[in-house]
Amino acid sequence: MTVTIFLGALLGPMALGVPIAFALIISGVALMLFLGLFDAQIVAQNVLNGADSFPLMAVPFFLLAGEVMNTGGLSRRIVALAMAMVGHIRGGLGFVAIFAACILSSLSGSAVADAAALGALLLPMMLKSGHDAARAGGLLASASIIGPIIPPSIGFILYGVVGGVSITKLFLAGIFPGLMIAAALCITWLIVARKEQFELPPRQSARVRLGALLDSVWALLLPVIIIVGLKFGVFTPTEAGVVAAVYALFVSMVIYRELTPGQLFHVFVAAAKITSVVMFLVACAAVSAWLITVADVPGALAALVEPLMDNQTLLLIAIMVLIVVVGTAMDMTPTILVMTPVLMPIIKQAGIDPVYFGVLFIINNSIGLITPPVGTVLNVICGVSKLTMEDLMKGVWPFLIAELIVLFLLVLFPELVTVPVSWFGH
């Protein structure tokens, strides 16, 4: 009964168009009334405590870094480097998109920011070369979701804060799975684009390639600084966000000189708007998270999946299928905030490594960004390409299937996550 009330109070308002943040508070209040615990002071206290977290301070800094990179020329130089290196091979623009997405993901940690950058810079090139619009848009959308997987990742930060998991370990654990997804997209692109007729960009000389590499070296240094700093304990993930923002500002304003003081205000406002949405969601979700614990919703859910508790693989498959379904209706941030406190006790009870599960969980949530009807990244690409959602989905399906295959390979073979993490050290 408790689970039914919680889901009904959450999904009902969402179906009526109530913003997710307010639906989260409504579901929490509904549970409080059902349990006879309603107190407005408890609601207010949990909202305040939900956003009062030092690790969460990394979110605004990484979001600011992403905005600075797109405005200050770092993203454009990454795409130019990818174009110079692999743009001339057959289907090269597709490989440019995947290559650039991997590097951009190590800069911003946001799929939406990467989708906006890739869509604006590469989609016109792909259409001009003769690529099918839906297929090109589908590839760009699918490549953009590597953003929350390869560190730094805002998704990992939220999961780590809510679930009490080491964010540094999550960052290091996301590198190899992110590269696996990139490899799967490359293979899929080779298959789906082989019958297309398009113009190939000319092969660039070694001098041009070297020039593109030197021009982008300041942008390429940022992920190296972050990964090395986290690996050797130079700074925490929160401090890494500060480093990323300050470094991006310095490079954009002093080295590349593409970000002017007059543009700073608009960049800070854009980052503040996105941050306010994320942080308000986190604050409101704290009410539901507290009530989920008090009402023992995880215990009720554990009773439902008890037959699977002795088989970690079957349990993970069941949970992944559930999250895929949830991801079609909810955006990434609220899904993390709602599902983490529900699933974490079950994961620990089943003896599953929370870091390993976190990688699967964030990959699954990232895939949800390209599944309709919500599909935030799909909406970004639709806005850039002027395609309808129906047309874009025709181009997304092959890449979506490839990413789901990678997800379930990781479920079946946990060592694909755990072994690479051991290379970096815990």
Residue pairs with C-beta under 8 A, 6 or more apart in sequence:
1 34
2 31
2 34
2 295
2 296
2 297
2 300
3 297
3 300
3 301
5 30
5 31
5 34
6 27
6 30
6 31
6 288
6 291
6 292
6 295
6 297
7 27
8 30
9 23
9 26
9 27
9 29
9 30
9 31
10 23
10 24
10 26
10 27
10 288
10 338
11 23
11 329
13 22
13 23
13 26
13 27
14 20
14 23
14 329
14 330
18 26
20 281
20 330
20 331
20 334
21 280
21 281
21 283
21 284
21 334
22 284
24 281
24 284
24 285
24 287
24 288
24 334
24 337
24 338
25 43
25 47
25 284
25 287
25 288
27 288
27 291
28 43
28 46
28 287
28 288
28 290
28 291
29 38
29 43
29 287
31 288
31 291
31 292
31 294
31 295
32 38
32 39
32 42
32 43
32 291
34 295
35 291
35 294
35 295
37 294
42 290
43 287
46 286
46 287
46 289
46 290
47 283
47 284
47 286
47 287
48 283
49 286
50 282
50 283
50 284
50 285
50 286
50 287
50 289
51 279
51 280
51 282
51 283
51 286
53 161
53 282
54 238
55 157
55 160
55 161
55 167
55 236
55 237
55 238
56 157
56 158
56 161
56 279
56 282
57 238
57 241
58 152
58 154
58 157
58 167
58 237
58 238
58 240
58 241
59 154
59 157
59 158
59 241
59 275
59 278
59 279
60 241
60 271
60 272
60 275
60 279
61 238
61 241
61 242
61 244
61 245
62 108
62 109
62 110
62 152
62 154
62 157
62 241
62 244
62 245
63 110
63 113
63 154
63 271
63 274
63 275
63 278
64 245
64 248
64 267
64 268
64 271
64 275
65 107
65 108
65 241
65 244
65 245
65 247
65 248
66 107
66 108
66 109
66 110
66 113
66 271
67 113
67 267
67 270
67 271
68 74
68 245
68 248
68 249
68 252
68 259
68 267
69 75
69 104
69 107
69 108
69 113
69 117
69 219
69 248
69 252
70 113
70 116
70 117
71 252
71 258
71 259
71 263
71 267
72 248
72 249
72 251
72 252
72 253
72 256
72 258
72 259
73 252
73 256
73 258
73 259
74 107
74 216
74 218
74 219
74 222
74 248
74 251
74 252
74 256
75 104
75 107
75 117
75 121
75 219
76 121
77 212
77 215
77 216
77 219
77 256
78 100
78 103
78 104
78 107
78 216
78 219
78 220
79 96
79 100
79 117
79 118
79 121
79 122
80 212
80 215
80 216
81 100
81 103
81 212
81 213
81 215
81 216
81 220
82 95
82 96
82 97
82 99
82 100
82 103
83 93
83 96
83 201
83 204
83 212
84 204
84 208
84 209
84 211
84 212
84 213
85 99
85 209
85 212
86 92
86 95
86 96
86 99
87 93
87 95
87 96
87 201
87 204
88 200
88 201
88 202
88 203
88 204
89 95
89 200
90 200
91 189
91 190
91 193
91 194
91 196
92 200
92 201
93 122
93 125
93 126
93 129
93 131
93 136
93 198
93 201
94 126
94 131
94 136
94 139
94 189
94 193
95 186
95 189
96 122
97 118
97 122
97 126
97 139
97 140
97 143
98 139
98 143
98 182
98 185
98 186
98 189
99 182
100 118
100 122
100 143
101 114
101 118
101 143
101 144
101 146
101 147
101 182
102 146
102 150
102 178
102 179
102 182
103 219
103 220
103 223
104 113
104 114
104 117
104 118
104 147
105 114
105 146
105 147
105 148
105 149
105 150
105 178
106 150
106 151
106 152
106 222
106 223
106 226
106 227
107 219
107 222
107 223
107 244
107 248
108 114
108 147
108 152
109 147
109 148
109 151
109 152
109 153
109 154
109 155
110 147
110 148
110 154
111 144
111 145
111 146
111 147
111 148
111 332
111 366
111 369
111 376
111 377
112 144
112 147
112 369
112 376
112 377
112 380
113 147
114 143
114 144
114 146
114 147
115 140
115 141
115 144
115 147
115 377
115 380
115 381
116 380
116 384
118 140
118 143
118 144
119 137
119 140
119 380
119 381
119 384
119 385
120 384
122 140
123 136
123 137
123 140
123 381
123 384
123 385
126 136
127 133
127 136
129 198
129 199
129 200
129 201
130 196
130 197
130 198
130 199
131 193
131 196
131 198
132 196
132 395
133 385
133 387
133 391
133 395
134 387
134 391
134 392
134 394
134 395
135 192
135 193
135 196
135 395
136 385
136 395
137 381
137 382
137 385
137 387
137 392
137 395
137 396
138 392
138 393
138 394
138 395
138 396
138 397
138 398
138 399
139 185
139 189
139 395
139 399
140 381
141 370
141 377
141 378
141 380
141 381
141 392
141 396
141 399
142 185
142 370
142 396
142 399
142 400
142 402
142 403
143 182
143 185
143 399
144 369
144 377
144 380
144 381
145 181
145 366
145 367
145 369
145 370
145 377
145 403
146 178
146 181
146 182
146 366
147 153
147 366
148 154
148 155
148 156
148 332
148 362
148 365
148 366
149 155
149 174
149 177
149 178
149 181
149 359
149 362
149 363
149 366
150 174
150 175
150 178
150 179
151 170
151 171
151 172
151 174
151 175
151 223
151 226
151 227
151 230
152 171
152 226
152 237
152 240
152 241
152 244
153 170
153 171
153 174
153 362
154 278
155 332
155 333
155 336
155 362
155 365
155 366
156 167
156 170
156 171
156 174
156 358
156 362
157 167
157 237
158 278
158 282
158 333
158 336
158 337
158 340
159 165
159 170
159 336
159 340
159 358
159 361
159 362
160 166
160 167
160 170
160 237
160 358
161 167
161 282
162 285
162 289
162 336
162 337
162 340
162 341
162 344
163 340
163 341
163 344
163 354
163 358
164 344
165 354
165 355
165 358
166 355
167 236
167 237
168 230
168 236
168 237
169 355
169 421
169 426
170 355
170 358
170 359
170 362
171 227
171 230
171 237
172 227
172 230
172 231
172 421
172 424
173 355
173 356
173 358
173 359
173 417
173 420
173 421
174 359
174 362
175 227
175 420
175 424
176 416
176 417
176 420
177 359
177 363
177 406
177 410
177 416
177 417
180 406
180 409
180 410
180 416
181 363
181 402
181 403
181 406
184 402
184 403
184 405
184 406
185 399
185 402
185 403
187 402
188 398
188 399
188 401
188 402
189 399
191 398
192 398
204 212
218 251
218 255
218 256
219 251
222 244
222 247
222 248
222 251
225 243
225 247
226 240
226 243
226 244
228 234
229 235
229 240
229 243
230 237
230 240
231 424
231 425
235 243
249 259
252 258
252 259
253 259
253 260
253 261
259 267
278 333
281 333
281 334
281 337
282 333
282 337
285 334
285 337
285 338
288 337
288 338
288 341
289 337
289 341
292 298
292 341
292 342
293 341
297 342
298 341
298 342
298 343
298 344
298 345
298 346
299 345
301 342
301 343
301 346
302 309
302 345
302 346
302 349
305 315
305 318
305 346
308 314
308 315
308 318
309 315
309 346
309 349
309 350
312 350
312 351
312 352
313 411
313 412
315 346
315 350
315 352
316 352
316 357
316 360
316 411
317 408
317 411
319 343
319 346
320 360
320 364
320 407
320 408
320 411
323 335
323 339
323 361
323 364
323 365
323 368
324 364
324 367
324 368
324 371
324 404
326 335
326 339
326 368
327 335
327 364
327 365
327 367
327 368
327 369
327 371
327 374
328 368
328 371
328 372
328 373
328 374
329 373
329 374
330 338
330 368
330 374
331 368
331 369
331 374
331 376
332 365
332 366
332 368
332 369
332 376
335 365
335 368
336 361
336 362
336 365
339 361
340 361
343 357
343 361
344 354
347 354
347 357
348 354
353 414
353 418
355 421
356 414
356 417
356 418
359 410
359 417
360 407
360 410
360 411
360 417
363 403
363 406
363 407
363 410
364 407
367 400
367 403
367 404
367 407
368 374
368 375
369 375
369 376
369 377
369 378
370 377
370 378
370 396
370 399
370 400
371 400
372 378
372 389
372 393
373 389
375 389
378 389
378 392
378 393
378 396
379 389
381 387
381 392
382 388
382 389
382 392
385 392
409 416
410 416
410 417
